[in-house]
Amino acid sequence: MAGSAAGGFVTRAFESMLKECANKKYNTLQSAIQTYLDSGKDFNQQSSIGETEQALSAASNQSVSSESNARAEKLEVGSDHSTGAPSTAQEVESTSSHASITKVLANAGHTLGGAEAKLVLNPLKLAFETKNIKVAELALDCLHKLIEYNHLEGDPGIAGGKNAELFTDILNMVCSCVDNSSPDSTARQVLKVLLTAVASAKMRVHGEPLLGVIRVCCNIALNSKSPINQATSKAMLTQMLSITFRRMETDVVSSDSSQPKEAYLEDGSKSMVEELSSSDRNGPRITSVDAHLEEIQNFVGGSDIKGLEAVLMKAMDLEDGGTARRGMSPETMSVEQRDALLVFHTLCKMGMKENNDEVTTKTRILSLEFLQFVEE
C-alpha cells in the first residue's frame, strides 16, 4: 500500500476519508485524495521500472561489441513502447516529486516543499469544506500530525511569507470547523491543532491568523457546554499568550545584543544617529507592550472599564505612529513585538465591552484574567 511505511498517517487518514465519502457527493474531495494516493502508486511502479532499466543498463555495459550495444538499445526502446513506461527524463521528474514527499513524511523535522505541501493539504482543505463531522475530524487529526512532526514550514500572517497564503487558508478553515453547536470531540481536535500551530517553531503564526486562533479559543472557553473543553481552552490560551510574549521578550534581548557598534565620521566625531542610538541604549528598555502593562496593573481585577479604555487608546495611538521609546515605531517593530501588541489590543477590547448581559460579563472577566497573566 502506498505510504504504508513513510507518511503512513497521511495515507491512512485519506483512505478513511474515502470510505466515509463513499456514498456521499464529495466528488472534488474524492478526486483530490485519489490524486495523492495514485501518485504513490505511480511512484512504486516507476521505482520498479527504474530497477529493471538499471539491470538492463548494467548488462549493456558489459557487452563488448558495438553491434550488441545497438541491439540492447533497440531492446530498451522496444521495452518502453511495449510497457508504456515513460522516458527516462519524464520518469526522473515524476518520481522525484513523490519521492520527496515520501522522504519528508518518513522523518520528523523534514519539511514539505511548496508543491508537495499543496498536494497534501488540498484534500484536507476540501475535507473541512464538507462540514461533515467525521471527515473533518479525520482531517484535523492528520493536520495536527503534520504540524507536530514539523512537516509544514511557513509564515501565515506575513504578506509574502513562505507558504503564507496556503497556511493562512488552512488555519482559517480549522477555525471555521467549530461553533457553539459543534461536538465536544471536534472542539478538542480544533484546540489541539491550533495550540500545536502556535507553538510550532516552523509554522510561525502571526498577525490576523494568530488573532483568529485566539478568538476561537476564547469562544470555546466562553460558550462550550463542556467543562472539560472550557478548562482546556483556557489552559491552551494561557500557553499561547505565554508563547507570544516570550517570543517578544526573546526578540528584544536578541535585538539589544545585535546593536551595531558606534560609527564615526571622517573627522573622528560620532555620527548624530549613533549618539541618539547610544543614549537610547543607556536608558531603560521599554517596549510598547511593557509600557501599557504597567498602566493596566491598576485595572486588573476591577471594573474600571473607562480606565481600560484609556489604556487601549494609548495603545491605538502607538499603532497610529506614537512611540513608547525614542526610535521605536510600528514600522520598526519586529514581527514578534507587533504580535504581542495585537494580542494585547484584543484582550483590552474584550475587557471594554460595556453590556451587562451574562456573555459580556464572562468575556470581560476572561479578558481581565488573561491581562493579569500577561502582567505577571
C-alpha positions, 0 to 999 in steps of 0.5 A: 500500500502506498505510504504504508511505511513513510507518511503512513498517517497521511495515507491512512487518514485519506483512505478513511476519508474515502470510505466515509465519502463513499456514498456521499457527493464529495466528488472534488474531495474524492478526486483530490485524495485519489490524486495523492494516493495514485501518485504513490502508486505511480511512484512504486511502479516507476521505482520498479521500472527504474530497477529493471532499466538499471539491470538492463543498463548494467548488462549493456555495459558489459557487452563488448561489441558495438553491434550488441550495444545497438541491439540492447538499445533497440531492446530498451526502446522496444521495452518502453513502447511495449510497457508504456513506461515513460522516458527516462527524463519524464520518469526522473521528474515524476518520481522525484516529486513523490519521492520527496514527499515520501522522504519528508513524511518518513522523518520528523523535522523534514519539511514539505516543499511548496508543491508537495505541501499543496498536494497534501493539504488540498484534500484536507482543505476540501475535507473541512469544506464538507462540514461533515463531522467525521471527515473533518475530524479525520482531517484535523487529526492528520493536520495536527500530525503534520504540524507536530512532526514539523512537516509544514514550514511557513509564515501565515500572517506575513504578506509574502511569507513562505507558504503564507497564503496556503497556511493562512487558508488552512488555519482559517478553515480549522477555525471555521470547523467549530461553533457553539453547536459543534461536538465536544470531540471536534472542539478538542481536535480544533484546540489541539491543532491550533495550540500545536500551530502556535507553538510550532517553531516552523509554522510561525503564526502571526498577525490576523491568523494568530488573532483568529486562533485566539478568538476561537479559543476564547469562544470555546472557553466562553460558550462550550457546554463542556467543562472539560473543553472550557478548562482546556481552552483556557489552559491552551490560551494561557500557553499561547499568550505565554508563547507570544510574549516570550517570543517578544521578550526573546526578540528584544534581548536578541535585538539589544545584543545585535546593536551595531557598534558606534560609527564615526565620521571622517573627522573622528566625531560620532555620527548624530544617529549613533549618539541618539542610538547610544543614549537610547541604549543607556536608558531603560528598555521599554517596549510598547507592550511593557509600557501599557502593562504597567498602566493596566496593573491598576485595572486588573481585577476591577471594573474600571472599564473607562480606565481600560479604555484609556489604556487601549487608546494609548495603545491605538495611538502607538499603532497610529505612529506614537512611540513608547521609546525614542526610535521605536515605531510600528514600522520598526517593530519586529514581527514578534513585538507587533504580535504581542501588541495585537494580542494585547489590543484584543484582550483590552477590547474584550475587557471594554465591552460595556453590556451587562448581559451574562456573555459580556460579563464572562468575556470581560472577566476572561479578558481581565484574567488573561491581562493579569497573566500577561502582567505577571 
